[in-house]
Amino acid sequence: MIVRIFLIHLLLALCLAGCGRAESAEAEADAIQTTLTNKGSDTMVNLALAWAEEYQSLHPEVQVSVTGGGSGTGITALANNTVDIANASRAIKAEEIEAMQANGIDPVEFVVARDAIAIIVHLNNPIEHLTLEQISDIYSGKYNNWKEVGGEDRPIVRLSRETNSGTHVYFLEEVLRLGDSDSNTLFSPDTLLLPSSEGITAEVRDNPNAIGYDGLGYVTPDVKVVGVAAEPGGEYIYPSAETVNNQSYPIARDLYMYTAGEPQDVEKDYLTWILSAEAQAIVKELGFVPIATP
């Protein structure tokens, strides 16, 4: 009889413990009520992750999931209704808008930060500055030796982001083609395409013949940033928050987030927060250029 009573109490205790764990798990699940998916630009991924982490600390009921893959990848995901917010380091193209509208989606654009694209070379490269035209001629293959632009007798190793990168598209249109929409200039076929901004900086650091371009937030002290002049004979300007905001640095751009239609509820609150001084302070911390005064 005593053994039987003991077993009954044991079973009740196990049941109560199990119920307690189930209720605890259910409470934890309820604590995160909303998930925002955010995909796209690799240039923006560290910034987007920092924003997500801070916003979640302020709003633990919201989970913000951030992935990269390139601006084109994010925009395509938005067109396919598989993400809530697409990040892009270039403006959405007319054909991308048309493809979305064909699916019943009207993309809405938000400028969330600004960035300069820095031209970088090895620390031992004596080149200190280049014109936009010289950079275009280097990347198109017209120049193949550093001595042709005032450097040493060394071959030029060209580094670029991959074609799905918004930075690649921007650089092609605004630097290689010098902003001429009728130009068909292309990257030299021997240009090395790298999958990440960090990869370009690392390769330039290790290769004395290399030239690369990177968002200012990814530039490290172990590479040299080259001054850039918009025209031959013009002033050579170095990238910084000041030269981006006063529009004197010639290779600068806006960074974007896109939503499928006007954002509502949590999406709207998140984007409103991103444009706040609090979130824009994170932009500055990570080496980008705020659009609002932190």
N, C-alpha and C positions, 0 to 999 in steps of 0.2 A: 504493500500500500504506500509506504514512504517513498519507494523508488518511483512508483507511478506518479505521485504528486510532484516529485522532483522533475520528472520528465515533462510534465505539463508546464511547470514554471519555466523550464529551459526553453521549451518551444515558444512560449509567450514572449520570453526575453528576446529570442532570435527574431521573432516576427516584428516586435517593436523596433529592434535595431535596424532590421531591413527596411521597415516603413520610414524610419528616421532618415536613413541614407537616401531613400527614394525621394522623400520630401526635400532633403538638402540639395539633391541633384536637380530636382525640378525648380527649386528656388534659384540655383545658380543659372539654370537655363533661362529663367524668366528675367534675370538681372540684365542680360543682353537681349533687348527686344528688337533691335534694328541693326542690320548690316548694310553698310554702304560699300560698293565695290568700285575701285578706282584703278584704272589701268592706262598705260601708254608710255610717254616719253621717258627714256632712260636718263636724260639730262635732269629731269625733274624728280626722279624716283626718291633720292635721298631727302629732298625737300618735302615731298608728299608723305614720306614715312614719318618725318619729324612732325609735320602738321597732324597726322593721324594719331600719333602717340600723345601729343599734347591735348588734342580735342577729346580723346578717349579718357584722359585723366580728369577732364572737366565734365564729361558726360559718359559715365561708365555704362549707361544703358545702350550706348551705340558702339558698334564695332566697325572700324574702317579698314577694309582690306585693300592693300596697295601692291600692285605688281607693275613691272616695266614691260619691255618688249619693243619699244619704239612708238613714236607718235602715230604712225600709220596703223600699227596694231591696235592701239587704243581707240582710234577713230572707227576702225572696222568693227571692233567689239561693240561700240556704241550703236553703230548702224544695225548690228545684229541683235540688239537688245540684251546683250550678255554682261554689260556693266552699267553702273549708274552714272559715273563721271569718267570722261576720257581726258587724259593729260596730253598736251602737245606743245612741242617747242617750235612749232610753226603754225601759221594760220591754216584753218581747214580750206581745202581746195573746192572750187566750184563743182567739179565732178563728184566729189565726196558728198557735198550738200545735196546734189541732185539724186544720188543713190539713196541717201537717207530719206529724202522726201518721197521717193518712189515706194519706200516702206512705211510711209505715214509718219515719219519722224522729222521734226523741225529742230535742228541743233541750235542751241543757244550758247553764245560765246562769253567767257569771262576772262579778262586779262588779270592774272593773279600775281605776277612778278615780272621783272625784266632781267635780261642777261646780256653779257658781252661774250662774244666768241673770241678767245685769245689765240693768237698765232704763236706757237711755241717751238723752240729749237733746243738742242743740247747746250748745256752750260758752257762748253768749250767752243761753241760755234761763235766766231767773231761778228756775225751779222747782228746788228742792233735794231735795224728797222727796214721795212719794205713798203712799197706802195701797193694799193689794191691790184693794179695792173700787173706788177711783178708776181704777186701771189697767184693771180689767175694764170699767168704764163708758166709758173712753176707747176701748178696742179694740172694744167692741160697738157703738159709735156713739151712746151716750147723751150723751156729752160730745164736742163738735166744735170748741170754742174753748178756748185755753189759759186764758182769764180765768175759766172755770168751775171750774178747779182752783187758782186763785190766781196765775195767770200773766198775761202780757200779752194784749191783744186781738188775737190771731192765730189763724188756722185751724190745727187739728191735722192733721198728715200722719202717718198710721199706716203703719208698716213691719213686715212679718212675713216669716218664712221660708216657703217653699212647702210645700204640704200633704204631700209625701212625706218631709218632714223630721221627725225625732223631736223636735227642739226645738219645732217648730210644734205637734205633737200634745200634748206636755207642757204647753206654754203654754196651749193651748186648754182642756185638762182641769183644770189646777191654778190658772190665773190667771183666764182669762175665766169659767170655770164655778166658780171658787173651790173646787175639789175636790168639787163636788156631782155625783155620778154621774147624778142625775135631771135635771140642768139641760140645756137645749137651746140655751143661748146660743151665738151664732156671731160670728165676726169681722164687723165692718162691711163691706159690699160694696165700699167704696172703699179698703179696706186694700191697700197695694201689696205684692205677694208677690215677694220677691227670692230668687235661687237660691243665695246663699252668705252665710255669716256676715260675710265681709270686705265684701260688698256693702252690708249693713245699716250697718256701722260707717262706711263711706265716704259713704253717703247722709246719715246723721245729721250727720256732720262738715260737709257742704256745705249742708245745708238747715236754717235756723234754726227752722222750724216742725215738724220731724220728731221722732217718738219711735220707738224701736226696742228690740229685746231681743236679747241675744247672750250666748253662753257667755263666761265671764269670761276665758278664755284668748285671746279675740279682741278684747277691749276695748283701745283705744289711748288715749294721753294727749290726743288732739285731740277727744275727746267727753267729756261730763259724765255721770258715773254718779250715779243718783238713789238716795237712801235709801228703803227700803221698810218700811212697818209692816204687820204681819199684820192688824191691826184698827184702826178709828178710835180715836184716843187712845193707841194703843200706841207703843212706842219705834221710831224709824226706824233701821233697820240697813242697813249697807253690805256688799256682798258681799266676802268674803275667805276664805282658807283657814281662818282661825280661826272666823269666823261660820258657815261651812258645817259644820265639825266639831262646834261646840257647838250646832248646830241652831237658832241664833237668826235666821239669815237665812231668810226664808220661801220663797224661790224657788231651791231647791237640789235636786239630783238625783244619782242614781248613773249611771255610764256603764258599758256592758255589752259583753261579747263572748259570742257564742253559737256552740256547735258542734253538729254532728249526732251526738248520742250522746256518750258519755264520750270525751274526746280520748285518742289513743294516740300513742306514739312521738314524732315531731317536734312534732306539735300539742301534746301534753302538756308536752313540755320547754319549748316556746315560752311557753305560758300560765303555767307555773310560774315562768319567768324574769320575765314581765311583772309578776307579783305580788311579785317580790323587791325588796329595798331599792334595788338598783342601777337597776332599771327605773322604780321609783316616784320616784327622784330626777329622772328626765326629766319625769314628770308635773308636778312642782313647777316645774321650769325653764320649762315652757311655759304656766304660769299656771293649771293645773288643781289639784285637791286630791288629794294622795296618799291611798291607803287603808292604806298601810304606811309606817312611819317611815323616810325615806331615811337 
